[in-house]
Amino acid sequence: MASVATMLSARRGRGKADWTDWFSYGYLLLGLVLMFGPVLWLVLSSFKSAAALNEFPPHFLPYGQKSVAVAGHETPLPLYLVTLPDGATRELAEVRRIGIQATLVDPNAPDREYKINIRDRKPVRDLQFATGNYSEIFAKFSFGTYLWNSVFITVVATLITLLFNAMAAFALSKYRFGGRDAVFLLIISTLMIPPTIILVPNFLVVSELGLLNSLWGVIWPAVATPTGVFILRQYMLTIPDELIDAARMDHASEWRIFWRIILPLSAPALAVLAIFSVMWRWNDFLWPLIVLSRTEKFTLQLALNAFQGELTTQWHYLLAMTVVTLLPVTLVFAFLQKYITTGIASAGVK
Amino acid sequence: MNSARHPLLELPAAAGRAALNAVDAPMRVVQRLLGVPRIGWMFVAPNLAILGLFTFLPIVVNFYFAFTGGVQLYPSERPFTGFENLGTLFECESYLDPSSCRKDLFWRAIYNTGEFALLQVGLMVAFALVTALVLNRKILGRGFFRGVFFYPVLLSPVVVALIWKWVLQREGVLNAVLAGAGASPIGWLSDASWAFFWCVFVSIWAHMGFYTLILLAGLQAIPADLYEAAEMDGASPWRRFSRITLPLLMPNLIVVLVLGLIRAVQIFDEVFVLTGGGPGSATTFIVQFIYQTGFAEAIHQYGLAAAASLVLALSLLVLTVLQLRLTRKSLAGGRGRDDG
């Protein structure tokens, strides 16, 4: 215990904890609650049944009313803690309720009926994870279709991004052709041209290519990322030219050199770009919103948006859908956090 | 070679060989025609073609849309109207009063965006700085806490909006806490001022981690012996902060400020899902105006949307030039996009 206390108060190698340490830990704890709290609340809520979600004030954990199978009744009956007229309390199952009078039976001796005022009964509750929310979003809605659309766009766009950006980066780092520097500047300059300012003409281009309401209409405009070219070029500059010269001696074609030497050696940079690309495409919203207007082409993000806008929002389904949507990114984060944070810190990329 | 390859890897390996060979034959022909340095053009061609088609061509076409009218999408069917679209946007009795403008929503969106950008970026950079300073100390679980603050950055805007919508809705957990304290519930998203506040709050929540990381990298680049020397000279913590940390961190702070502004001016996704721009037009921002005018309303006014895009592009250009002037060095610093 004492060692923990010293560890907690050990600061800057010497001295005791001062107010800045207390402030730091207080701030971090507040940050923990504020940053993770809402996400945790979403995940916990997604395991609540529709009835439990309607409760106000809500319970922290997904509680539901316990029910028991009673002989002579087809469906399980809800369980109540009943205060009997003589003052004793018992757990009874409710058979029916008319107005303010409820009829309950003892689950173990269902022959005797108790008629009591509904004020004298309280539901018996236990933890119930409504996993049905998750299975039903696939059964009741075309959630599988949206999931597939999102996965397709993310995977295909990332593969094309890796290939095209690596090719461009290879040319810009390993060849000296006229106009090379101008091309590099041209590509990098598009970093400063956000898609938000060219929505209308881009819509025209995509529609002229016949790509409206096609997943390719989302994929093609996104694949030539300047960030990717930048990251990969910087990395390829560190690959020694001697390797390429040696391969040329052996009469390898330029394409073979690219495929067999440059690509494998760039694997770390390609991995970083792949992580970024997966997150960019998985999270894309505005452009898919414009290109994809037919429901069967919706991505997860579009489906969530459409679903939450409906008048009778069924939160128990919406919450489960949201959790499924944030799951892949959370997994990427949990396992690859180091790559992402160093990538951002070094290249200012997001 | 590679005799011990796992059978699962056989398929991708075969696909790789096939891709190599399929492209290799035509590329050899091109290589013979162009020669070695110039074959570089073949390697940049796909990337350049995509950028040309979906970035450079649209920049030019956007001007055409902005100066033509009608409801047709195809350019040759659009009558030339000169400055009519821009004129419509700027037709105001008083620029200080949006309701006196013909396109009052446009001006409300501009004022909202300006107010949002200043508030959001100012508060976000302040919090990011405090967070970075705290994370730069020798604390327990530093990596973990860095992850905590960074995690929301990766979430999609739609998910971010839904997470908070669930907290803020009328029967949500925040109102439950209020009720527990004896206060009456508040319509967090149906009251104009509160809705605006939550737009600022949620976008800070979602993006702060990114800026914290940049500032943290800047803090870690400050040599530790500067602090040791200052401490030996008896400088107070506040003096060490204001005389060492702040000046040396200034370049990073400027990057973060302008970058934040460039992104904040383009706010759309989270807010669109969180409030839909409402109540009324209280949280309608400029990109939502473009989206509504060009795509969401029954009549697609492409010309007006393109003209509004020009106004947005101009403000982003000013910010980018400012950024390059102030930092000069890194091109990556001027990035106005966060999607590639």
Interface residues (C-beta under 8 A of the other chain):
Chain A: M7 L8 A10 R11 R12 T20 D21 F23 S24 Y25 Y27 L28 G31 L32 L34 M35 F36 P38 V39 W41 L42 S45 N54 F56 P57 P58 T161 L163 F164 N165 M167 A168 F170 A171 L172 K174 Y175 R176 F177 G178 R180 V183 L186 I187 I188 S189 T190 L191 M192 I193 P194 P195 T196 I197 I198 L199 V200 P201 N202 F203 L204 V205 V206 S207 W220 P221 A222 V223 A224 T225 P226 T227 G228 V229 F230 S253 E254 W255 R256 F258 W259 R260 S277 M279 W280 W282 N283 D284 F285 L286 L289 I290 Q301 L304 N305 Q308 G309 W315 L318 L319 T322 T325 L326 V329 T330 V332 F333 Q337 I340 T341 I344 A345 S346 A347 G348 V349 K350
Chain B: G16 A19 L20 V23 D24 M27 R28 Q31 V36 P37 R38 I39 G40 W41 M42 F43 V44 P46 N47 L48 I50 L51 L53 F54 T55 L57 P58 I59 V60 V61 N62 Y64 F65 L73 Y74 P75 V130 T131 V134 R137 K138 I139 L140 F145 R146 G147 V148 F149 F150 Y151 P152 V153 L154 L155 S156 P157 V158 V159 L162 I163 W164 K165 W166 V167 E171 V173 A176 A179 G180 W205 F210 L213 I214 L216 A217 P237 V255 L259 I262 Q266 F268 D269 F272 V273 G276 V287 I290 Y291 G294 F295 Y302 A305 A306 S309 L310 L312 A313 L316 T320 S330 L331 A332 G333 G334 R335 G336 R337 D338 D339 G340
